[in-house]
Amino acid sequence: MWKESENKLYRHFEFEDFKEAWGFMTRVALLAEQMNHHPEWKNVYNKVDIWLSSHDAGDVVTAKDRELAEKIEELLK
């Protein structure tokens, strides 16, 4: 579940292993590139943390962030 805090949308993901986490990040990267809206993220082994905010709007959560979050959710289905 995405949480909004400090002007960012945040979600923590855990996967079976590093390979699954990396594959997920690759799919997110392709979405982000299509939208020209890139996340701040961190990966350690099977864990991925993602923060979304719109830097060009003053580092706040915008409709672009919510749309990317929804598309990321769809990757998990």
mmCIF file of the N, C-alpha and C atoms, coordinates in Angstrom:
data_MODEL
# 
_entry.id   MODEL 
# 
loop_
_atom_site.group_PDB 
_atom_site.id 
_atom_site.type_symbol 
_atom_site.label_atom_id 
_atom_site.label_alt_id 
_atom_site.label_comp_id 
_atom_site.label_asym_id 
_atom_site.label_entity_id 
_atom_site.label_seq_id 
_atom_site.pdbx_PDB_ins_code 
_atom_site.Cartn_x 
_atom_site.Cartn_y 
_atom_site.Cartn_z 
_atom_site.occupancy 
_atom_site.B_iso_or_equiv 
_atom_site.pdbx_formal_charge 
_atom_site.auth_seq_id 
_atom_site.auth_comp_id 
_atom_site.auth_asym_id 
_atom_site.auth_atom_id 
_atom_site.pdbx_PDB_model_num 
ATOM 1   N N  . MET A 1 1  ? 0.849  -1.182  0.000   1.00 0.00 ? 1  MET A N  1 
ATOM 2   C CA . MET A 1 1  ? 0.000  0.000   0.000   1.00 0.00 ? 1  MET A CA 1 
ATOM 3   C C  . MET A 1 1  ? 0.897  1.247   0.000   1.00 0.00 ? 1  MET A C  1 
ATOM 4   N N  . TRP A 1 2  ? 0.593  2.173   -0.882  1.00 0.00 ? 2  TRP A N  1 
ATOM 5   C CA . TRP A 1 2  ? 1.335  3.428   -0.968  1.00 0.00 ? 2  TRP A CA 1 
ATOM 6   C C  . TRP A 1 2  ? 0.939  4.337   0.186   1.00 0.00 ? 2  TRP A C  1 
ATOM 7   N N  . LYS A 1 3  ? 1.922  5.014   0.756   1.00 0.00 ? 3  LYS A N  1 
ATOM 8   C CA . LYS A 1 3  ? 1.687  5.978   1.831   1.00 0.00 ? 3  LYS A CA 1 
ATOM 9   C C  . LYS A 1 3  ? 2.191  7.335   1.382   1.00 0.00 ? 3  LYS A C  1 
ATOM 10  N N  . GLU A 1 4  ? 1.440  8.373   1.681   1.00 0.00 ? 4  GLU A N  1 
ATOM 11  C CA . GLU A 1 4  ? 1.880  9.722   1.368   1.00 0.00 ? 4  GLU A CA 1 
ATOM 12  C C  . GLU A 1 4  ? 2.440  10.355  2.630   1.00 0.00 ? 4  GLU A C  1 
ATOM 13  N N  . SER A 1 5  ? 3.683  10.781  2.554   1.00 0.00 ? 5  SER A N  1 
ATOM 14  C CA . SER A 1 5  ? 4.360  11.390  3.695   1.00 0.00 ? 5  SER A CA 1 
ATOM 15  C C  . SER A 1 5  ? 5.466  12.309  3.188   1.00 0.00 ? 5  SER A C  1 
ATOM 16  N N  . GLU A 1 6  ? 5.604  13.440  3.820   1.00 0.00 ? 6  GLU A N  1 
ATOM 17  C CA . GLU A 1 6  ? 6.655  14.408  3.489   1.00 0.00 ? 6  GLU A CA 1 
ATOM 18  C C  . GLU A 1 6  ? 6.690  14.721  1.995   1.00 0.00 ? 6  GLU A C  1 
ATOM 19  N N  . ASN A 1 7  ? 5.521  14.950  1.419   1.00 0.00 ? 7  ASN A N  1 
ATOM 20  C CA . ASN A 1 7  ? 5.363  15.310  0.011   1.00 0.00 ? 7  ASN A CA 1 
ATOM 21  C C  . ASN A 1 7  ? 5.876  14.245  -0.951  1.00 0.00 ? 7  ASN A C  1 
ATOM 22  N N  . LYS A 1 8  ? 5.788  12.970  -0.552  1.00 0.00 ? 8  LYS A N  1 
ATOM 23  C CA . LYS A 1 8  ? 6.186  11.874  -1.422  1.00 0.00 ? 8  LYS A CA 1 
ATOM 24  C C  . LYS A 1 8  ? 5.238  10.700  -1.218  1.00 0.00 ? 8  LYS A C  1 
ATOM 25  N N  . LEU A 1 9  ? 5.036  9.933   -2.291  1.00 0.00 ? 9  LEU A N  1 
ATOM 26  C CA . LEU A 1 9  ? 4.368  8.641   -2.177  1.00 0.00 ? 9  LEU A CA 1 
ATOM 27  C C  . LEU A 1 9  ? 5.466  7.615   -1.943  1.00 0.00 ? 9  LEU A C  1 
ATOM 28  N N  . TYR A 1 10 ? 5.237  6.708   -1.005  1.00 0.00 ? 10 TYR A N  1 
ATOM 29  C CA . TYR A 1 10 ? 6.258  5.715   -0.656  1.00 0.00 ? 10 TYR A CA 1 
ATOM 30  C C  . TYR A 1 10 ? 5.638  4.325   -0.595  1.00 0.00 ? 10 TYR A C  1 
ATOM 31  N N  . ARG A 1 11 ? 6.418  3.350   -1.054  1.00 0.00 ? 11 ARG A N  1 
ATOM 32  C CA . ARG A 1 11 ? 6.000  1.952   -0.892  1.00 0.00 ? 11 ARG A CA 1 
ATOM 33  C C  . ARG A 1 11 ? 7.242  1.077   -0.791  1.00 0.00 ? 11 ARG A C  1 
ATOM 34  N N  . HIS A 1 12 ? 7.153  0.082   0.086   1.00 0.00 ? 12 HIS A N  1 
ATOM 35  C CA . HIS A 1 12 ? 8.193  -0.926  0.264   1.00 0.00 ? 12 HIS A CA 1 
ATOM 36  C C  . HIS A 1 12 ? 7.711  -2.223  -0.375  1.00 0.00 ? 12 HIS A C  1 
ATOM 37  N N  . PHE A 1 13 ? 8.584  -2.862  -1.148  1.00 0.00 ? 13 PHE A N  1 
ATOM 38  C CA . PHE A 1 13 ? 8.265  -4.120  -1.815  1.00 0.00 ? 13 PHE A CA 1 
ATOM 39  C C  . PHE A 1 13 ? 9.280  -5.173  -1.392  1.00 0.00 ? 13 PHE A C  1 
ATOM 40  N N  . GLU A 1 14 ? 8.822  -6.405  -1.221  1.00 0.00 ? 14 GLU A N  1 
ATOM 41  C CA . GLU A 1 14 ? 9.732  -7.527  -0.954  1.00 0.00 ? 14 GLU A CA 1 
ATOM 42  C C  . GLU A 1 14 ? 9.414  -8.652  -1.922  1.00 0.00 ? 14 GLU A C  1 
ATOM 43  N N  . PHE A 1 15 ? 10.480 -9.263  -2.426  1.00 0.00 ? 15 PHE A N  1 
ATOM 44  C CA . PHE A 1 15 ? 10.356 -10.317 -3.420  1.00 0.00 ? 15 PHE A CA 1 
ATOM 45  C C  . PHE A 1 15 ? 11.062 -11.578 -2.936  1.00 0.00 ? 15 PHE A C  1 
ATOM 46  N N  . GLU A 1 16 ? 10.892 -12.645 -3.681  1.00 0.00 ? 16 GLU A N  1 
ATOM 47  C CA . GLU A 1 16 ? 11.486 -13.937 -3.337  1.00 0.00 ? 16 GLU A CA 1 
ATOM 48  C C  . GLU A 1 16 ? 13.013 -13.863 -3.249  1.00 0.00 ? 16 GLU A C  1 
ATOM 49  N N  . ASP A 1 17 ? 13.610 -13.149 -4.218  1.00 0.00 ? 17 ASP A N  1 
ATOM 50  C CA . ASP A 1 17 ? 15.068 -13.069 -4.269  1.00 0.00 ? 17 ASP A CA 1 
ATOM 51  C C  . ASP A 1 17 ? 15.489 -11.833 -5.065  1.00 0.00 ? 17 ASP A C  1 
ATOM 52  N N  . PHE A 1 18 ? 16.790 -11.675 -5.245  1.00 0.00 ? 18 PHE A N  1 
ATOM 53  C CA . PHE A 1 18 ? 17.330 -10.514 -5.951  1.00 0.00 ? 18 PHE A CA 1 
ATOM 54  C C  . PHE A 1 18 ? 16.870 -10.484 -7.407  1.00 0.00 ? 18 PHE A C  1 
ATOM 55  N N  . LYS A 1 19 ? 16.832 -11.633 -8.038  1.00 0.00 ? 19 LYS A N  1 
ATOM 56  C CA . LYS A 1 19 ? 16.441 -11.698 -9.443  1.00 0.00 ? 19 LYS A CA 1 
ATOM 57  C C  . LYS A 1 19 ? 15.024 -11.164 -9.646  1.00 0.00 ? 19 LYS A C  1 
ATOM 58  N N  . GLU A 1 20 ? 14.104 -11.542 -8.778  1.00 0.00 ? 20 GLU A N  1 
ATOM 59  C CA . GLU A 1 20 ? 12.727 -11.036 -8.874  1.00 0.00 ? 20 GLU A CA 1 
ATOM 60  C C  . GLU A 1 20 ? 12.672 -9.532  -8.634  1.00 0.00 ? 20 GLU A C  1 
ATOM 61  N N  . ALA A 1 21 ? 13.412 -9.058  -7.639  1.00 0.00 ? 21 ALA A N  1 
ATOM 62  C CA . ALA A 1 21 ? 13.445 -7.626  -7.342  1.00 0.00 ? 21 ALA A CA 1 
ATOM 63  C C  . ALA A 1 21 ? 13.996 -6.853  -8.533  1.00 0.00 ? 21 ALA A C  1 
ATOM 64  N N  . TRP A 1 22 ? 15.074 -7.368  -9.125  1.00 0.00 ? 22 TRP A N  1 
ATOM 65  C CA . TRP A 1 22 ? 15.696 -6.691  -10.266 1.00 0.00 ? 22 TRP A CA 1 
ATOM 66  C C  . TRP A 1 22 ? 14.753 -6.676  -11.471 1.00 0.00 ? 22 TRP A C  1 
ATOM 67  N N  . GLY A 1 23 ? 14.050 -7.785  -11.708 1.00 0.00 ? 23 GLY A N  1 
ATOM 68  C CA . GLY A 1 23 ? 13.088 -7.833  -12.800 1.00 0.00 ? 23 GLY A CA 1 
ATOM 69  C C  . GLY A 1 23 ? 11.975 -6.811  -12.608 1.00 0.00 ? 23 GLY A C  1 
ATOM 70  N N  . PHE A 1 24 ? 11.495 -6.687  -11.383 1.00 0.00 ? 24 PHE A N  1 
ATOM 71  C CA . PHE A 1 24 ? 10.473 -5.687  -11.056 1.00 0.00 ? 24 PHE A CA 1 
ATOM 72  C C  . PHE A 1 24 ? 11.003 -4.285  -11.337 1.00 0.00 ? 24 PHE A C  1 
ATOM 73  N N  . MET A 1 25 ? 12.215 -4.016  -10.903 1.00 0.00 ? 25 MET A N  1 
ATOM 74  C CA . MET A 1 25 ? 12.801 -2.693  -11.124 1.00 0.00 ? 25 MET A CA 1 
ATOM 75  C C  . MET A 1 25 ? 12.958 -2.404  -12.618 1.00 0.00 ? 25 MET A C  1 
ATOM 76  N N  . THR A 1 26 ? 13.286 -3.411  -13.388 1.00 0.00 ? 26 THR A N  1 
ATOM 77  C CA . THR A 1 26 ? 13.415 -3.232  -14.840 1.00 0.00 ? 26 THR A CA 1 
ATOM 78  C C  . THR A 1 26 ? 12.072 -2.843  -15.443 1.00 0.00 ? 26 THR A C  1 
ATOM 79  N N  . ARG A 1 27 ? 11.011 -3.523  -15.027 1.00 0.00 ? 27 ARG A N  1 
ATOM 80  C CA . ARG A 1 27 ? 9.677  -3.195  -15.544 1.00 0.00 ? 27 ARG A CA 1 
ATOM 81  C C  . ARG A 1 27 ? 9.251  -1.785  -15.112 1.00 0.00 ? 27 ARG A C  1 
ATOM 82  N N  . VAL A 1 28 ? 9.565  -1.403  -13.874 1.00 0.00 ? 28 VAL A N  1 
ATOM 83  C CA . VAL A 1 28 ? 9.254  -0.042  -13.406 1.00 0.00 ? 28 VAL A CA 1 
ATOM 84  C C  . VAL A 1 28 ? 10.056 0.976   -14.215 1.00 0.00 ? 28 VAL A C  1 
ATOM 85  N N  . ALA A 1 29 ? 11.315 0.671   -14.489 1.00 0.00 ? 29 ALA A N  1 
ATOM 86  C CA . ALA A 1 29 ? 12.154 1.593   -15.261 1.00 0.00 ? 29 ALA A CA 1 
ATOM 87  C C  . ALA A 1 29 ? 11.571 1.840   -16.652 1.00 0.00 ? 29 ALA A C  1 
ATOM 88  N N  . LEU A 1 30 ? 11.057 0.795   -17.278 1.00 0.00 ? 30 LEU A N  1 
ATOM 89  C CA . LEU A 1 30 ? 10.455 0.960   -18.608 1.00 0.00 ? 30 LEU A CA 1 
ATOM 90  C C  . LEU A 1 30 ? 9.201  1.828   -18.538 1.00 0.00 ? 30 LEU A C  1 
ATOM 91  N N  . LEU A 1 31 ? 8.376  1.624   -17.521 1.00 0.00 ? 31 LEU A N  1 
ATOM 92  C CA . LEU A 1 31 ? 7.195  2.487   -17.323 1.00 0.00 ? 31 LEU A CA 1 
ATOM 93  C C  . LEU A 1 31 ? 7.605  3.935   -17.101 1.00 0.00 ? 31 LEU A C  1 
ATOM 94  N N  . ALA A 1 32 ? 8.564  4.121   -16.216 1.00 0.00 ? 32 ALA A N  1 
ATOM 95  C CA . ALA A 1 32 ? 9.010  5.477   -15.876 1.00 0.00 ? 32 ALA A CA 1 
ATOM 96  C C  . ALA A 1 32 ? 9.562  6.190   -17.105 1.00 0.00 ? 32 ALA A C  1 
ATOM 97  N N  . GLU A 1 33 ? 10.302 5.462   -17.923 1.00 0.00 ? 33 GLU A N  1 
ATOM 98  C CA . GLU A 1 33 ? 10.866 6.069   -19.127 1.00 0.00 ? 33 GLU A CA 1 
ATOM 99  C C  . GLU A 1 33 ? 9.756  6.451   -20.095 1.00 0.00 ? 33 GLU A C  1 
ATOM 100 N N  . GLN A 1 34 ? 8.746  5.594   -20.253 1.00 0.00 ? 34 GLN A N  1 
ATOM 101 C CA . GLN A 1 34 ? 7.605  5.911   -21.125 1.00 0.00 ? 34 GLN A CA 1 
ATOM 102 C C  . GLN A 1 34 ? 6.895  7.175   -20.664 1.00 0.00 ? 34 GLN A C  1 
ATOM 103 N N  . MET A 1 35 ? 6.774  7.331   -19.336 1.00 0.00 ? 35 MET A N  1 
ATOM 104 C CA . MET A 1 35 ? 6.071  8.482   -18.772 1.00 0.00 ? 35 MET A CA 1 
ATOM 105 C C  . MET A 1 35 ? 6.977  9.694   -18.591 1.00 0.00 ? 35 MET A C  1 
ATOM 106 N N  . ASN A 1 36 ? 8.279  9.503   -18.788 1.00 0.00 ? 36 ASN A N  1 
ATOM 107 C CA . ASN A 1 36 ? 9.271  10.543  -18.503 1.00 0.00 ? 36 ASN A CA 1 
ATOM 108 C C  . ASN A 1 36 ? 9.086  11.065  -17.079 1.00 0.00 ? 36 ASN A C  1 
ATOM 109 N N  . HIS A 1 37 ? 8.930  10.113  -16.167 1.00 0.00 ? 37 HIS A N  1 
ATOM 110 C CA . HIS A 1 37 ? 8.697  10.445  -14.759 1.00 0.00 ? 37 HIS A CA 1 
ATOM 111 C C  . HIS A 1 37 ? 9.404  9.377   -13.923 1.00 0.00 ? 37 HIS A C  1 
ATOM 112 N N  . HIS A 1 38 ? 10.551 9.710   -13.392 1.00 0.00 ? 38 HIS A N  1 
ATOM 113 C CA . HIS A 1 38 ? 11.458 8.719   -12.823 1.00 0.00 ? 38 HIS A CA 1 
ATOM 114 C C  . HIS A 1 38 ? 11.432 8.722   -11.295 1.00 0.00 ? 38 HIS A C  1 
ATOM 115 N N  . PRO A 1 39 ? 11.404 7.525   -10.699 1.00 0.00 ? 39 PRO A N  1 
ATOM 116 C CA . PRO A 1 39 ? 11.311 7.416   -9.240  1.00 0.00 ? 39 PRO A CA 1 
ATOM 117 C C  . PRO A 1 39 ? 12.659 7.575   -8.548  1.00 0.00 ? 39 PRO A C  1 
ATOM 118 N N  . GLU A 1 40 ? 12.569 7.876   -7.290  1.00 0.00 ? 40 GLU A N  1 
ATOM 119 C CA . GLU A 1 40 ? 13.719 7.728   -6.389  1.00 0.00 ? 40 GLU A CA 1 
ATOM 120 C C  . GLU A 1 40 ? 13.543 6.335   -5.800  1.00 0.00 ? 40 GLU A C  1 
ATOM 121 N N  . TRP A 1 41 ? 14.595 5.535   -5.802  1.00 0.00 ? 41 TRP A N  1 
ATOM 122 C CA . TRP A 1 41 ? 14.425 4.187   -5.270  1.00 0.00 ? 41 TRP A CA 1 
ATOM 123 C C  . TRP A 1 41 ? 15.705 3.627   -4.714  1.00 0.00 ? 41 TRP A C  1 
ATOM 124 N N  . LYS A 1 42 ? 15.529 2.534   -3.975  1.00 0.00 ? 42 LYS A N  1 
ATOM 125 C CA . LYS A 1 42 ? 16.652 1.853   -3.336  1.00 0.00 ? 42 LYS A CA 1 
ATOM 126 C C  . LYS A 1 42 ? 16.380 0.356   -3.407  1.00 0.00 ? 42 LYS A C  1 
ATOM 127 N N  . ASN A 1 43 ? 17.443 -0.403  -3.658  1.00 0.00 ? 43 ASN A N  1 
ATOM 128 C CA . ASN A 1 43 ? 17.318 -1.857  -3.717  1.00 0.00 ? 43 ASN A CA 1 
ATOM 129 C C  . ASN A 1 43 ? 18.415 -2.489  -2.878  1.00 0.00 ? 43 ASN A C  1 
ATOM 130 N N  . VAL A 1 44 ? 18.024 -3.403  -2.006  1.00 0.00 ? 44 VAL A N  1 
ATOM 131 C CA . VAL A 1 44 ? 18.950 -4.240  -1.255  1.00 0.00 ? 44 VAL A CA 1 
ATOM 132 C C  . VAL A 1 44 ? 18.417 -5.662  -1.343  1.00 0.00 ? 44 VAL A C  1 
ATOM 133 N N  . TYR A 1 45 ? 19.165 -6.521  -2.000  1.00 0.00 ? 45 TYR A N  1 
ATOM 134 C CA . TYR A 1 45 ? 18.827 -7.918  -2.240  1.00 0.00 ? 45 TYR A CA 1 
ATOM 135 C C  . TYR A 1 45 ? 17.393 -8.066  -2.752  1.00 0.00 ? 45 TYR A C  1 
ATOM 136 N N  . ASN A 1 46 ? 16.459 -8.517  -1.925  1.00 0.00 ? 46 ASN A N  1 
ATOM 137 C CA . ASN A 1 46 ? 15.091 -8.759  -2.398  1.00 0.00 ? 46 ASN A CA 1 
ATOM 138 C C  . ASN A 1 46 ? 14.128 -7.631  -2.031  1.00 0.00 ? 46 ASN A C  1 
ATOM 139 N N  . LYS A 1 47 ? 14.657 -6.524  -1.553  1.00 0.00 ? 47 LYS A N  1 
ATOM 140 C CA . LYS A 1 47 ? 13.813 -5.403  -1.111  1.00 0.00 ? 47 LYS A CA 1 
ATOM 141 C C  . LYS A 1 47 ? 13.980 -4.212  -2.043  1.00 0.00 ? 47 LYS A C  1 
ATOM 142 N N  . VAL A 1 48 ? 12.860 -3.570  -2.353  1.00 0.00 ? 48 VAL A N  1 
ATOM 143 C CA . VAL A 1 48 ? 12.855 -2.370  -3.183  1.00 0.00 ? 48 VAL A CA 1 
ATOM 144 C C  . VAL A 1 48 ? 11.996 -1.327  -2.486  1.00 0.00 ? 48 VAL A C  1 
ATOM 145 N N  . ASP A 1 49 ? 12.534 -0.133  -2.298  1.00 0.00 ? 49 ASP A N  1 
ATOM 146 C CA . ASP A 1 49 ? 11.788 1.002   -1.749  1.00 0.00 ? 49 ASP A CA 1 
ATOM 147 C C  . ASP A 1 49 ? 11.669 2.045   -2.848  1.00 0.00 ? 49 ASP A C  1 
ATOM 148 N N  . ILE A 1 50 ? 10.464 2.581   -3.033  1.00 0.00 ? 50 ILE A N  1 
ATOM 149 C CA . ILE A 1 50 ? 10.221 3.585   -4.067  1.00 0.00 ? 50 ILE A CA 1 
ATOM 150 C C  . ILE A 1 50 ? 9.558  4.810   -3.444  1.00 0.00 ? 50 ILE A C  1 
ATOM 151 N N  . TRP A 1 51 ? 10.074 5.976   -3.816  1.00 0.00 ? 51 TRP A N  1 
ATOM 152 C CA . TRP A 1 51 ? 9.496  7.267   -3.440  1.00 0.00 ? 51 TRP A CA 1 
ATOM 153 C C  . TRP A 1 51 ? 9.155  8.005   -4.721  1.00 0.00 ? 51 TRP A C  1 
ATOM 154 N N  . LEU A 1 52 ? 7.954  8.547   -4.798  1.00 0.00 ? 52 LEU A N  1 
ATOM 155 C CA . LEU A 1 52 ? 7.513  9.296   -5.970  1.00 0.00 ? 52 LEU A CA 1 
ATOM 156 C C  . LEU A 1 52 ? 7.139  10.711  -5.571  1.00 0.00 ? 52 LEU A C  1 
ATOM 157 N N  . SER A 1 53 ? 7.681  11.677  -6.298  1.00 0.00 ? 53 SER A N  1 
ATOM 158 C CA . SER A 1 53 ? 7.273  13.079  -6.186  1.00 0.00 ? 53 SER A CA 1 
ATOM 159 C C  . SER A 1 53 ? 7.662  13.769  -7.489  1.00 0.00 ? 53 SER A C  1 
ATOM 160 N N  . SER A 1 54 ? 7.058  14.902  -7.739  1.00 0.00 ? 54 SER A N  1 
ATOM 161 C CA . SER A 1 54 ? 7.317  15.628  -8.987  1.00 0.00 ? 54 SER A CA 1 
ATOM 162 C C  . SER A 1 54 ? 8.274  16.779  -8.705  1.00 0.00 ? 54 SER A C  1 
ATOM 163 N N  . HIS A 1 55 ? 9.504  16.592  -9.125  1.00 0.00 ? 55 HIS A N  1 
ATOM 164 C CA . HIS A 1 55 ? 10.534 17.595  -8.865  1.00 0.00 ? 55 HIS A CA 1 
ATOM 165 C C  . HIS A 1 55 ? 10.228 18.915  -9.576  1.00 0.00 ? 55 HIS A C  1 
ATOM 166 N N  . ASP A 1 56 ? 9.682  18.820  -10.796 1.00 0.00 ? 56 ASP A N  1 
ATOM 167 C CA . ASP A 1 56 ? 9.398  20.038  -11.559 1.00 0.00 ? 56 ASP A CA 1 
ATOM 168 C C  . ASP A 1 56 ? 8.186  20.796  -11.026 1.00 0.00 ? 56 ASP A C  1 
ATOM 169 N N  . ALA A 1 57 ? 7.464  20.212  -10.068 1.00 0.00 ? 57 ALA A N  1 
ATOM 170 C CA . ALA A 1 57 ? 6.309  20.885  -9.450  1.00 0.00 ? 57 ALA A CA 1 
ATOM 171 C C  . ALA A 1 57 ? 6.636  21.321  -8.027  1.00 0.00 ? 57 ALA A C  1 
ATOM 172 N N  . GLY A 1 58 ? 7.927  21.275  -7.665  1.00 0.00 ? 58 GLY A N  1 
ATOM 173 C CA . GLY A 1 58 ? 8.324  21.721  -6.334  1.00 0.00 ? 58 GLY A CA 1 
ATOM 174 C C  . GLY A 1 58 ? 8.424  20.580  -5.331  1.00 0.00 ? 58 GLY A C  1 
ATOM 175 N N  . ASP A 1 59 ? 8.710  19.378  -5.826  1.00 0.00 ? 59 ASP A N  1 
ATOM 176 C CA . ASP A 1 59 ? 8.861  18.206  -4.955  1.00 0.00 ? 59 ASP A CA 1 
ATOM 177 C C  . ASP A 1 59 ? 7.603  17.919  -4.138  1.00 0.00 ? 59 ASP A C  1 
ATOM 178 N N  . VAL A 1 60 ? 6.485  17.857  -4.823  1.00 0.00 ? 60 VAL A N  1 
ATOM 179 C CA . VAL A 1 60 ? 5.219  17.482  -4.194  1.00 0.00 ? 60 VAL A CA 1 
ATOM 180 C C  . VAL A 1 60 ? 4.600  16.336  -4.984  1.00 0.00 ? 60 VAL A C  1 
ATOM 181 N N  . VAL A 1 61 ? 3.607  15.695  -4.406  1.00 0.00 ? 61 VAL A N  1 
ATOM 182 C CA . VAL A 1 61 ? 2.894  14.605  -5.075  1.00 0.00 ? 61 VAL A CA 1 
ATOM 183 C C  . VAL A 1 61 ? 1.884  15.207  -6.050  1.00 0.00 ? 61 VAL A C  1 
ATOM 184 N N  . THR A 1 62 ? 1.947  14.740  -7.285  1.00 0.00 ? 62 THR A N  1 
ATOM 185 C CA . THR A 1 62 ? 1.024  15.219  -8.318  1.00 0.00 ? 62 THR A CA 1 
ATOM 186 C C  . THR A 1 62 ? 0.297  14.035  -8.955  1.00 0.00 ? 62 THR A C  1 
ATOM 187 N N  . ALA A 1 63 ? -0.560 14.336  -9.907  1.00 0.00 ? 63 ALA A N  1 
ATOM 188 C CA . ALA A 1 63 ? -1.296 13.293  -10.624 1.00 0.00 ? 63 ALA A CA 1 
ATOM 189 C C  . ALA A 1 63 ? -0.339 12.339  -11.337 1.00 0.00 ? 63 ALA A C  1 
ATOM 190 N N  . LYS A 1 64 ? 0.807  12.841  -11.812 1.00 0.00 ? 64 LYS A N  1 
ATOM 191 C CA . LYS A 1 64 ? 1.786  11.970  -12.475 1.00 0.00 ? 64 LYS A CA 1 
ATOM 192 C C  . LYS A 1 64 ? 2.305  10.904  -11.513 1.00 0.00 ? 64 LYS A C  1 
ATOM 193 N N  . ASP A 1 65 ? 2.518  11.286  -10.271 1.00 0.00 ? 65 ASP A N  1 
ATOM 194 C CA . ASP A 1 65 ? 3.001  10.325  -9.270  1.00 0.00 ? 65 ASP A CA 1 
ATOM 195 C C  . ASP A 1 65 ? 1.945  9.271   -8.987  1.00 0.00 ? 65 ASP A C  1 
ATOM 196 N N  . ARG A 1 66 ? 0.715  9.708   -8.847  1.00 0.00 ? 66 ARG A N  1 
ATOM 197 C CA . ARG A 1 66 ? -0.367 8.766   -8.580  1.00 0.00 ? 66 ARG A CA 1 
ATOM 198 C C  . ARG A 1 66 ? -0.575 7.811   -9.764  1.00 0.00 ? 66 ARG A C  1 
ATOM 199 N N  . GLU A 1 67 ? -0.447 8.334   -10.970 1.00 0.00 ? 67 GLU A N  1 
ATOM 200 C CA . GLU A 1 67 ? -0.593 7.490   -12.155 1.00 0.00 ? 67 GLU A CA 1 
ATOM 201 C C  . GLU A 1 67 ? 0.531  6.449   -12.222 1.00 0.00 ? 67 GLU A C  1 
ATOM 202 N N  . LEU A 1 68 ? 1.768  6.867   -11.961 1.00 0.00 ? 68 LEU A N  1 
ATOM 203 C CA . LEU A 1 68 ? 2.875  5.916   -11.975 1.00 0.00 ? 68 LEU A CA 1 
ATOM 204 C C  . LEU A 1 68 ? 2.702  4.879   -10.875 1.00 0.00 ? 68 LEU A C  1 
ATOM 205 N N  . ALA A 1 69 ? 2.263  5.293   -9.699  1.00 0.00 ? 69 ALA A N  1 
ATOM 206 C CA . ALA A 1 69 ? 2.030  4.347   -8.601  1.00 0.00 ? 69 ALA A CA 1 
ATOM 207 C C  . ALA A 1 69 ? 0.990  3.298   -9.007  1.00 0.00 ? 69 ALA A C  1 
ATOM 208 N N  . GLU A 1 70 ? -0.075 3.731   -9.672  1.00 0.00 ? 70 GLU A N  1 
ATOM 209 C CA . GLU A 1 70 ? -1.114 2.793   -10.123 1.00 0.00 ? 70 GLU A CA 1 
ATOM 210 C C  . GLU A 1 70 ? -0.547 1.805   -11.134 1.00 0.00 ? 70 GLU A C  1 
ATOM 211 N N  . LYS A 1 71 ? 0.273  2.295   -12.053 1.00 0.00 ? 71 LYS A N  1 
ATOM 212 C CA . LYS A 1 71 ? 0.853  1.417   -13.065 1.00 0.00 ? 71 LYS A CA 1 
ATOM 213 C C  . LYS A 1 71 ? 1.845  0.434   -12.435 1.00 0.00 ? 71 LYS A C  1 
ATOM 214 N N  . ILE A 1 72 ? 2.561  0.877   -11.416 1.00 0.00 ? 72 ILE A N  1 
ATOM 215 C CA . ILE A 1 72 ? 3.468  -0.026  -10.700 1.00 0.00 ? 72 ILE A CA 1 
ATOM 216 C C  . ILE A 1 72 ? 2.659  -1.125  -10.027 1.00 0.00 ? 72 ILE A C  1 
ATOM 217 N N  . GLU A 1 73 ? 1.526  -0.770  -9.426  1.00 0.00 ? 73 GLU A N  1 
ATOM 218 C CA . GLU A 1 73 ? 0.660  -1.761  -8.789  1.00 0.00 ? 73 GLU A CA 1 
ATOM 219 C C  . GLU A 1 73 ? 0.223  -2.826  -9.786  1.00 0.00 ? 73 GLU A C  1 
ATOM 220 N N  . GLU A 1 74 ? -0.101 -2.399  -10.999 1.00 0.00 ? 74 GLU A N  1 
ATOM 221 C CA . GLU A 1 74 ? -0.563 -3.332  -12.018 1.00 0.00 ? 74 GLU A CA 1 
ATOM 222 C C  . GLU A 1 74 ? 0.519  -4.351  -12.377 1.00 0.00 ? 74 GLU A C  1 
ATOM 223 N N  . LEU A 1 75 ? 1.786  -3.975  -12.231 1.00 0.00 ? 75 LEU A N  1 
ATOM 224 C CA . LEU A 1 75 ? 2.877  -4.913  -12.504 1.00 0.00 ? 75 LEU A CA 1 
ATOM 225 C C  . LEU A 1 75 ? 2.871  -6.097  -11.550 1.00 0.00 ? 75 LEU A C  1 
ATOM 226 N N  . LEU A 1 76 ? 2.272  -5.920  -10.384 1.00 0.00 ? 76 LEU A N  1 
ATOM 227 C CA . LEU A 1 76 ? 2.277  -6.964  -9.360  1.00 0.00 ? 76 LEU A CA 1 
ATOM 228 C C  . LEU A 1 76 ? 1.149  -7.970  -9.530  1.00 0.00 ? 76 LEU A C  1 
ATOM 229 N N  . LYS A 1 77 ? 0.247  -7.708  -10.444 1.00 0.00 ? 77 LYS A N  1 
ATOM 230 C CA . LYS A 1 77 ? -0.915 -8.589  -10.631 1.00 0.00 ? 77 LYS A CA 1 
ATOM 231 C C  . LYS A 1 77 ? -0.575 -9.748  -11.550 1.00 0.00 ? 77 LYS A C  1 
# 
